[in-house]
Amino acid sequence: MQTRGPGQQRGHVLLIAGDAAVRRRAVQVAPSANLAALAMVPVRMLLNSDVPCDTTYLDGARDPNTVLMRLRTAAATPGPLLVYLSGRLTVDRRGSRLHLALAGTTAASVRYTALPWEWLGTELRRRPAGLTTVLLDLAADRAAWPLLQEFGSLPASPSAEVYGVVSPPGYAGGGNTVSSYTRQWIEQLSRSTHRPANLQLHALTAGAAALPPGALVLPTARELGMRATPAPSAGPVSAPTSAPAPVPVPVRVPARPRPDASGRDPRPHIHDLATSGRHLEAATLAQAWEQYVLQTFGYASPEATEWEEIRADLARMAGNFRLATQLWTSAGLTRLTRQPSDAPEVRAAAAGALFCWTQLKEPAAALGAGPELIRLLRLLPGFDPSHLKQAQQRLEFLHRTPSRR
């Protein structure tokens, strides 16, 4: 969100500190410390705009209607808007509505002393797309966490860009200090010669922050556009011994790094996340960087193709062979538009796609990904012809095998 045109009259930054998240007397998120740290950042850096701006700090509010009035005023601004919320997510005793706990909120008083989360979406939904950013640094209590798991996300408004983290209950926090995500957001801003776009800034922040295991990182991989894996069928179909055996083709990530506009290469950290089993975090960060590269260099750029290959290998490491097959195949076909068929990168993409396809056990998934893979292999005359023959045989076998429903 970057607005510099004269038509935008004013912007607004609204910083809200809810109740501290405390677990067994240990502070997990200290909202007041977070707001104090953000108060030291120039407003134009927070807002990513040079327009005149109003700033509102709400720390220690006890009345949800007071917060609502401030939120309504901020939402009415004609220019860019940043809403930052930090604190504890909870639910009312009926367990059906999420709330941001305010100062003094107890389990018995949620409905009267906490801010219903839906109010945020209600106030922001009328704003034009592209002018609103919601930044979150929250912790969910034991009552709210199952509801977040059910939702799989924390929606704010379809018109807003939402970035941030929600930490699960039960982790050891940092005490009465600035929490890791907010601290890294501020540090990434201070390190950058040119203010990064919000998506890139979030990717850098989430990658560098020491997030607790299982933290909900927003936007999620699904919200970033990651292709969903279809639901498994009722039962697997076992191939007879005459079916082609998996081809042990090596899979690799492109060795030549291309640092992005920030000058820092995020790949080592993403790889470390994947190798330590934090596959969702790795995939989310890679998707965020890919989106940034697409916006910066274009869909047909070499940079975009390399990030597609990184996502392919991350999917392989996570065991998502369907997605890995699709991404490797797509990368190989894209490379063929600008590289010869015997280029090492083209052959590596085809090898990765073929290997991952042989690991697919679900017939529907293999059938869906097979035709494009075979089209790629046919375009590589120098590739081992036995691999193409085996792939064709397997696809023919899958077509003849009745599905189990």
C-alpha positions, 0 to 999 in steps of 0.5 A: 500500500503506497499512496503518494497522489495529490488526490488522497487527502489524509492517511491514518495510523491506528495502534491498539493495545489490548490486554496482555497475554499471560500464561501461568504468570508469564507474559506472552505478548506485551501490547503496551511495549509493542505500541511504545516501540512502534511510536518511535517509527516515523509514521510515513514508514509505518504507513508507506506513504508521504501523505499527511497522517493522523495517528491514534494510540489506544493503550489501556482502553476498557470500553469496547465502544471507545475502541469502536469509535476510534476504529470508525473514525480511522476507517472514514479516512479517505487515504491510506490506513494502517490498523495495528492490533496487539494483545490476547484473543479470547471468546465469550462463554458461549464459545462462538465469537472471537474477541480482542480482550481489553484491559480488565477483560475476564472470562466472565466479562468478555461480552461486555469488556472485549472488542468483538473481532467482527467489528473490525471487519464491519468497519473496514469492509466499506473502504476501497481495496488497496488502501487498508493494511491490518497488522496483527501481533496476537496470542490466542488463549486456550478458549480461542485457539480451537476456534482459530484452528477451525477457521484456519485463519483470522479474517479481518476484511476482504478489502484489507491486506492482513499481515501478522501472527497469532501465537498459540497458548502455552508457549513461553513468551518474552516477558514485558518486552517487544514481541518478536514479530513486532520487533522484527517488523521495526528492524526490517524497516530500519535496515531498508534503504527503500521501504519494502512493500508490505508483502516483502516486509512481512516475509522478511519479518516472519522469516527472522522472528523467533515464532513459537511452533504452530503459530498462525502466520497471516496471510496463510499459504492458502490465502496467498494462492497456494493450490489446494490438494484435493481430498483423498479418495475413499481408498488407495488403488494398489498397482500390480507388479507390472506397473512402472516402478518409481524412477529415482530422479534427483530433485534439486533447488536452483543453485544460483541464488538471485537476491531480491530487491532488499539485497538479502537472500531469504532462501537459507532461512526458508530451507532451514525451516523446511529441513526442521519440519516447519513446512507450512512456515517455509511454504508461506514465506516462499509464496510471499517472496514469489508474489513479491518477485512476480510483482517486481520482475513479472510472471515470465521472469527468470526470478519468478521461475526460480521461486516456482522451483523453490516452492516445488522442492519445498512441496516435495520435502513436505510430501505434497507430491501433487503440488511438487509435480505441478510446479516442477512441470510448470517451471520446465515448460516455462524454461523451454520458452527461453532455454534450449531443451538440453539446458541443465535447468530444463532437464532438472525441472523435468527430472523433479516433476517425474520423480514427484509424479512417481511418488503420487499414490492417489490415482486421481492426482496422478491422472490429473498431473500426468498429461502435462508431465508427458507433454514436457517430457516429449519436448525433451528429445535428449532426455532418457526415452525410457522415462517417457515410456514408463510415464506413458505406461503408468498413465495408460494403466491408471486410465484402465484402473477403475476408481474406488469411490 
